[in-house]
């Protein structure tokens, strides 16, 4: 038997059960079974009494006797019922699916232990499908009994907890032949690890709580360590092997713009980030940098200044965004900033007309076009650059790996890469999933920006909210009303929006109101946005399509309807549409009276902080890492033990450990590091390619 052996050859399984286990649990090899960890443990030293039972749906162990068994017919179905007694009372045991064999095996009037979940039926405690052990046969070892993930489909076929415990016991006997050590002696001593063999024994059948905790810690450490190692090796390889065009010059385009066209003084954070980018691009190595910055922190300005450095060195730049609205916003912003500079910048999206495309293609190839902003349309084979030196990707988690790779292929020497995100990424996620990138953070807002005041209001407060909006409009400000996309039905979403629009029109009859939603054509969206941005409309009623793409400094109030239906990240992004001017801005979260626990947490977090990073930490606790990374990254969080929220300290420690090892032994060539190297090459190489940027 080895780790690749099919489970059908494991004692007690066979081909039929193996097929069922694979279909239900996705477990098909011995290695899968070893990594099929218990969900929790039942302390076998604890024996409850019938009179002590109070919690439903908890696993308990009782000791007593079965005094009678009977078959009960209800309509067309039969169940098996047994009366269980101890010295404090009695309860029913019940089997809804059973065979003649099972009925004959149930021991009557013998001292037994029963294990199972407690239910209540007709105001009486009962235990469906209990596991039974006769007292004299009861094993004395392993006081912590493992409880494995299961399903009704498995238990109906006899693949219950006892089955999995027996199978895992058989496999654990083979552990000395199956499990090899992967940590060197110096790490074992330093971290006081259990051996790897003892780790697996104690995760399945712990001697005691202390041994379980040591085993659990070792497995979590191992998962994080090898994951971090993969990224660190990739980053190291990139720094030493990848070629890039060096940009040594900071010339007239950059300095001229900085002196004459910069509309405001850069923040300290923007200056720091630009310096980090400059240092990267001086080298003949491809830059690979992630730029994190909250909504409105000035990432686009940093991106533009970086593109001007590329121009100073004779290279073209492109900036790719995931949606037309966002691409349009970047283009408008950059074009306005570059007025009277003579820099040629164009927009390419799916909606760009053929005649315009022809000009863009020609100017890109002859070098007349210096900056191209666009969507996925940039990736088309027809789009050829004369010398692409810098590629900036906004919200890169929305692009797949293959899509990004197409961009790198648009120059013989791959362009420098700057990845931007306005979605603050929790520290543990950034350390885990972007650790092959150098990370820059803009953690400062432009001077003069006032923190947005966020308030929670309910339906009973609506008149007060409307009155407040009127007061703001009378001061010359503008207001957003945003309605959620329920996504179950576009028709229903549209209907909700129209009801909302009517309501706003009824309550604000004196004012001009415009509407924006996802089903509108691009030119209709542009017209609606322009109408609002110009100040001709005082109110915009919209769906979440304005989460990105609308930049109106004069808008000071954001009313989010049914705010409990939005995720934290979305609420934070929406709030970032106001507070873009010097005036005080407000975000009002309207909710129903009844809120779930998660909704309350989200609303409370929004009213307490404007810090995107704090918000992202709460968001990750509520939603899990997979959702934070976005759908393109689904499946990346496949850790068996490690929890990116709960185990932040382990992640920090493993990153520090990996960095320390590679600092002195970058090729893992030292004899004491060969265990690490060989294990990594065998089990982890190529596993973390989905976050590969270049």
N, C-alpha and C positions, 0 to 999 in steps of 0.2 A: 504493500500500500504506500502511495506517495500523495502529495498534495493535489496532483492533477487527477487522481483516481475518481471515477464516477461514483456517486453515492449509492448506486444500485448494488455495488460490491461490498458495501459496509454491512457488517453483521446486523441483522434485524430489519433491513430495508427491502432489498429486492427491486425488480424492475417496475412493478405496478406502483408501489409507494414512491419510488424515486421520481416517476413521471408526475405524480400528484404534487410532491414537494416542489419540484422544479416549476410547475405551472403556478402554484399558489405563492411560493416564497422566493422563487428565483434562485434557489440553492441547488447546484448540480454537481459540485466536486467536494472532495474532502476538505479542501482549503475553505470553500464557502461555508461548510458546516462548522469548522473551527472558528470562523468569523461570524457565525450566527449566534450572537451574544444574548444572554438572558436580558429580559426587560427589567426584571427585579428579582428579589429573593424572598422566599418564605422562611422565616426562622423556625426550624423544626423543633427547637427546644421549647417553643411556646405552644401550650395546649390550652385551648379555650373550653369553657363550659357553655352548655346550651343557654343557661340563665344569663350569661354575660353578653350574648349576642346583641349588638345594637346597630352596627353599620351594614348597610346593604352594599353589594358589589365589592366587598373586600374578601381577599383570600384568607381562609382560616383553617386551622387544624383542630379537630376534636377527637376525643377518645371515648369509646363506649361500645354498645352492641346494637346490631340490627335485630329487631325482635319479630318482624313480620314482613312479608313481601306480597304484593298483589298486583294483578294487571287491571288497569282501569280503562274502560271503553267510553270515549266521548265522541258521539257521532260515528264517523268512519275511522277515526284515529284511536290508537291504543297507546297508553303509556305504562311504564313500570313504576310502581310506587313502593317505597319501603319506609318502615318506621324505625327511626334511630333514637336510642335512649342513652343518656348518661345519668349520673346520680343527681342531676339538678333539673332534668326536664327531657322533653322529647321534641323531635322535628322530623319533617318528611325529607326523604331523598327521592329524587325523581329522574327517570330516564325517558326522554321523549322518542329517542330512536334506540332500539335495542334488539338483540338477537336472543335466540333460545340459549345459545352458549353463555351469553352474559348473565342471563337469569340464573343459570345453573351454577355459575362461578361465585355468586354473591354469598359470602359467609353469614349464616344466621346463628345467633346466640353465641358468637365468639367475640373476644376482646379485639377490637380493630381501631385503627386510626383512619379518619377520613379527611381529605383535603379538598377544598373547592371554594367557589364564590357563593356568598349568601344572597338569597333572594327573599322577597316577601310575597306569599300567595294566600289569598283569603285571610289576611291579617296574621298569618303564621309564617315563621321562618322556614325556608326550605333550601336544599342544596341540589341544583341540577347537575347531573353527570359527575358525581364525586369520584375522586380517586381513592382507592381503598388499599390499605396495607394491614395484613393480619399482624397482631402485636409481636408474636415470637419471630416473625420474619423481618420485622422492621429494622432497617439498617441504622447502626448507631453513629456512623461517621457523617460528615457533611451536614452540620446543623443548619446551614443556609441552603435551602433547596432552590435551585434555579427555576424561574418561571419564564418560558420562552415565548416569543411572539407566535400567535396561532390564529386560527380562524375556524368558524363553524364547519366549513367544508372539510377541514382536516379532522376535527374531533369526531364528526359523524362517521368518519371512516376508520376510527380507532387510533388516529395519530394524535394522541392527547399529550399532556405534559409528561406522563410516565414514559411514553414511547420516546419522546425526544431526550429525556434524561438518560434513558437506557442506551440509546444510540450514541449520545455524546460521551457517556462513560466508556463505551467500547472504543471510541476514537481517542479519548484521553489516555487510554492505556498505550496507544501507539505514539504519543507525543515525543518520547525520546528519539524515535526514528523520523519524525516529521518536521520538527521545529529546530531551526538552526539559529544561533546567536547572530545578531546584527549590530551590536554595539561593542566598541572596544573596551578593554579592561579599565582604562582610565576614566571612561564615562560611567561605567557600572559602579565604580567605587565613589566617584564624585557625587553622583545622584542617588546612591544607595538603592539601585534598581534590584528588583527580583530578577532572576534569570528569565530568559524568554520562555523557557519550558514551564517554569513555575508560574509565570504570568498567565499562560493559557489554562493551566490547571486551576488556578485560583480565580479566574474570571468565570469559569463554568461551575466549579465546585469549590467555593472558597472554604478554607479552614475556619476562618472567622472574619469579622468585619475588617479588621486591620489588614489581613491578607488580600481581601477584595479591593480595598482602597489602594493598596500598593500596585496590584495588578491593573486596576483601572487607570491609575496615573501613568504607568509605564506604557500602556497601549495608546493613551492620548498623546503622550510625549512623542512616541514613535511616529504616529500619524502626522503630527505637525512637523516634526524634525525632517522627515524625508520629503514632505511636501515643500517645505522651505528650502531644503537642499537643492531640489530640482530647479526652483526659480533662481536661487543664488548662482548655481552653476551656469544657467542660461545667461544671466546678467553678466557674469564674469567672462563667458565666451564672447558675448556681444561686445564688451569693452575691449577685448584683446584681438578679436578676429574680424569684426564687421567693419566694412569700409564706408566712409561717408565723405562728402565734399566739405573741406574745411572752409569756414566763412571768417577769415581773419580781419576783414575790413568793416569798420563802422564809418560809412561815408555820408555823402550829401543827402541821400534820400532820408536816412534816419535822422541825422542832425538837423537838416532843414525843417523837417516836420516837427521835431522836438522843440526847436526854437520858435517857429512861426505858426504852427497849426495846432499844437497841443491845447485842447480847450480847457484843461484844468491840470493842476499840479498832481503828479502821480503820488499814490500813497507809498509809504515805506515798504509795504508788502509787495506792491507792484514792482518797485525798484529792485527789491531783493530777488524776486522771481526772474526779472529780466537779466540780472547779473548771472544767475544760475544757468539760464538758457544760453547767454553769451559764452560762458565758459565751456559749455557742451559743444557749441557749434564752431568754436575755434579749432577743434581737434579733427583729424581726418577719420573720425569714427562717427557712425550714424547716431544722432541724438535720439533718445527714446525716453521722453519725459511726459509724465502725467501732471496736468495743471488743474488743481482743485480750487474752486472758489465759489462762494455762495452767490445766489441770485443778486445781480447788481454790484458785484465786487470789482468789476473792471477787467474781466478776462479778455473781452474782445479787443480792448486797447493794447493789452500785452501781445495778443495774437498779431495785430496790425504792425506794431513796432518790430516784432520778430520777422514779419514778411518784408518789411523795409530793409532789414539787415540782409535778407536773402537777395533783394534787388541790388543793394550796394556791392554784392559779390557776383553780380551777373546772373542770378538764378530766378526762376519763376516760383510762385507759390500757389497752392490751392487750399481751400477751406471747405470741408465737407460736413454737412449737417443732415440729420435723419429725416427732417420734414421740410416741405416747401416753405411753410410759414417761417420756420427758424432760419432757413437759408436766406429767405427774403429779408428777414430782420438783420442778419449779419451783413448782407450786401448793402442795404440802405444805410446802416450805421457806418460801414467802412467808406462807402461812396461819399457820404456827407463829410466825413473827416478828411477825405482826400481832395475835396473841392479846391481848385486852383493850384494843385500840385503837379498836374500833368501825368499823374500815375494812371495807367489804364487798368480798370477793374471791371469785370463783367460777371453776370449771373447765368448759371446753367442748371435748369431743372427739367422735369418731364414736360412742363408746360411751355418751355421756350420754343418760339416759332422756328420753322425750318430756315428761314432767311437769316435770322439772328444766329442760329447754330452754325451756319456756314461761315459767317464772319468770325465767330469764336474759334472754330476749328482752324481757320487760316491764320488768325492772329496768334494762336497758341503755338502753331508749328513754325511760324517765322519769327517768334520771339517778341512781337509787338505787345502782346497781352502779358502783363506781369503778374496779375492776381486774378484767379478764378474762384468764385464762390459758388457752391452748388449742392445738389443732393446726390443720390446714387448715380445720377446721370453722368457724373464725372468719371465713373468707372467704365463706361462704355468703351469698347475697343477703338471706336472712331476718334475718341478724344486723345490726341497725341500732343505731348509737350515738346518744346525745343530743348529745354534743360530744367526739369522740375527739381528744385533743391529743397523744398520744404512742403510737407503735407500736414495740415492741421485738421484734426477730427474732433467734432463736437459731439458730446454724449456717445462716446465710442461703443458703449455696451449695447447700443441699438444696431450695431453693424456686426455681421458674422465674420469669422476668420477669413473665409475665402474672398469675401468682398474687400476686406482690408488688404489682402495680399495682392489684389489686382492693382491697387494704388502704388504699391512698392515697385511693381514691374514697369511703371511708366517712365523710369529712368534707368540707365545702365548701372549707375551707382545709386543705390536706394536713397530717397530723400530723407532729410531729417524729419523726425516725427514728434509732433506736439499733440497730445491727446487732452482735450478739455472736458471737464464735467462740472455742471452746476448742481449735481446731485451729491451732496456731501457724503463721503463714504466713511463708515465707521472705521476707526483705526485698525481694529483687528482684521476687518475685511481687506483694507488697503494692504496691510502687512502680508496677508495670505494670498490675495488674488492679483495684486499689482506689484508684487515684490520684485518682478523682473524689470520694472520701470523705476526711473528716478522720479521722486514725487516732489512737486512744488505746491505750496498752499498759499493762496491769497486770503489771509485771515483778518483783513482790515477793510472797512467800508470807506468809500470816498469821503473827503472832508465835507462837513455841512449836512450830511445825511442824518436825519433823526430816526431813531428806532421806531418801527411801526407799532402802534398801540393795538393790541388784539383783545377783543371782547367776545364773550359767549352770550348769546341771547336766544330766548325761546319764542314760540309763536305768540304768547301773550304780550311780548315786548314789541311786536311788529310796528304798531303805530309810532312808538318812540323811535324805532330805528328809521322809519320813513321820514320822520320829522328831522332827525339828525342829518339824513342825506340831503334834505331840502336846504338846511342851514349851510352845509358845505357847498352846495351848488350856488347858493346866493353869494358865497365868498368868491365865486368864480372857479370853483373846483369841479371835477368830474367824478362820476361814480360807475363802478362795475356791479352788475348782479350776475352771479355765476350759478348755473344749474348743473347737477350731476348727470353724467352719462351712466345710465343703469346697465347698458350693454345687452340686456336681454332682448331688446327690440328697438331698432332704429326708429320705428314708427312711434313707439311709446315715448322714447326720448324726445322726439320732435314735438309730440303732443304736450309733454311736460313743459318744454321750453315755451311753447305757444301760450299755455295757460299762465306761465310765469310772466311772459311779455304783456299779456292782457292785464294782469294784476298790476304790473309796474305802470302801464299806460293809464289805468284807472286812477292810480294814486299820484301820478306826476303829469297831469294833463297839460301843464303849461310848457313842458320841456320837450326838446327833440330827443328821440330815442332811436338807437340803431341796434341791429341784431347780428350776431356772428355764430355760426355753427358749422360742424364738419361736413355737412352735405352740400354746402354752397360751393359754387365753382370758384377756382382761384381768383378770377378777376372780380367776382362778387365780394369775396373775402377782402381783397385789397381795397375795394371801394368802401366797404363798411369800416375797415380799419382807418382808412384815410379820413373819412367823414368824422370819426371820433377823435383821431389824433389832431385834426385841424381845429378842434374845439366847436365845430358846428353842432355836434350832438353832445348833450350834457351827460347822457346815460348810455351805457352799452350793456345789453342783455346778451349773455353768451353761455355756451357750454365750455367744457374744459379745453377747447381748442385754443383758448387764450393762455393756457398754462405756459406756453412759450410763444414768442412772436409778437407781443404787443408791448411797445415801450412808449408810454404816454406820461411824461413827467408831471403833467397837470392833474392827473387822476389821483385823488387822495383817499377814496373809500372803496374797499372791496367787500361786498356783501356776498358771502358764500352760503347759498341755500342748501338745506339738507346736508350740512357739513359732516354729519355722522357717517355719510355714505362715502366719504373721501378717505384715502389713505393719508398718513402723515406727510409723506414726501410730496404728494400732490397738493395738500393744503399749504405746505411751505412754499412750493413753487408758485402757486396762485397768489399767495400773499405778496410774493416778490414782484408782482405786476404793479403794486403801488409803492410809495416811498421812494420813487425814483427822482423826485425833485427836492427842493429845499424845504417845502412845507411839511407840517405834521400830517402823517397819513394814518389811516385806520383800517383794520380788517375785522369784520363782524361775522362771527360764525353762528348762523341760524340753525337750530336743531329742534327736533321734536322733544316732547317732555320725557319720553322713555328712552334711555340710552343703555347700550350694553356696557360691560366693564371695559372692554377695549376702546369703545368709542369715547367713554369718559376720560380714559387715559390720554387718548389722542387730543381731545379738546383742551384738557388741562395743560398738556405739554405745550400746545400752541399759544395758550394765553400766558404761560410763564416765561417762555424764552423765544428769542429771535435767532439763536445760535443754531445754524444748520447742522453742525457736527453733533451737538447734544440731541437734536431732534432725530438725527439718523441713528444714534445709539438706541433710542427708545423704539424707533421704527423697526430696527433689526430684532429687538426683543419680541415685538408683537408679531412681525411677519416672517422672520427667519431670513437668512442670508440670500437664499435663492432668488427671492422677489426683489431684494435690493439691487442685485446685480443685473436684473432684467431678464426677459425671456430668452434672449439670444444666448445667455449663459446658463440656461436651465440644465440641470444635471451636473453642474460643477461641484456642488456641495455634497459630495458622496462620502463624507467621513463617517466611519462606523461608530466611533466613540467620541471624537472631538466635537465640542460645541463652541462655535465661534463667539457666542455671547458669554457663556458661563466660564469658558476656559481661556480668557484673554491673557491671564498671567502665564499660562503654559506656552501660548503662541509667542509672547514677548521673549520668554526664556529660550525657546528653541531657535528663534531668529538670532538672538545674541550668540547662542552656542554655535550655530552654523557659521555665522560671520567670523567668529573667533577661530574655528577650525580652518576655514578657507583662507584666512589671512596668512597663516603660516604654511598651509599645505593646499594650494589652490587646485592641484590635480589629484588630490587624495592618494598621493603616491607613497606616503610613509607607511611602513609595515603595520603600525598600530591603527591606521585608518582603512586598511584594505577590507575589513569586514563591512564597513559603511559603504565603501565604493562598490564592492561586489553585490551587496544586497540592493543598492540603488539601481545598478545596471540591470539586475534581474527582474525587479518588481516595479520600479517607478519610472524608468526611462520612457519618455514620450507620453506620460500620463497627463501632464499639465500643459498641453499644447493649446487648449482653447483660449487661453488669455494671451497667446503669443501676439505680439504687436508687430514684430518685423521678422 
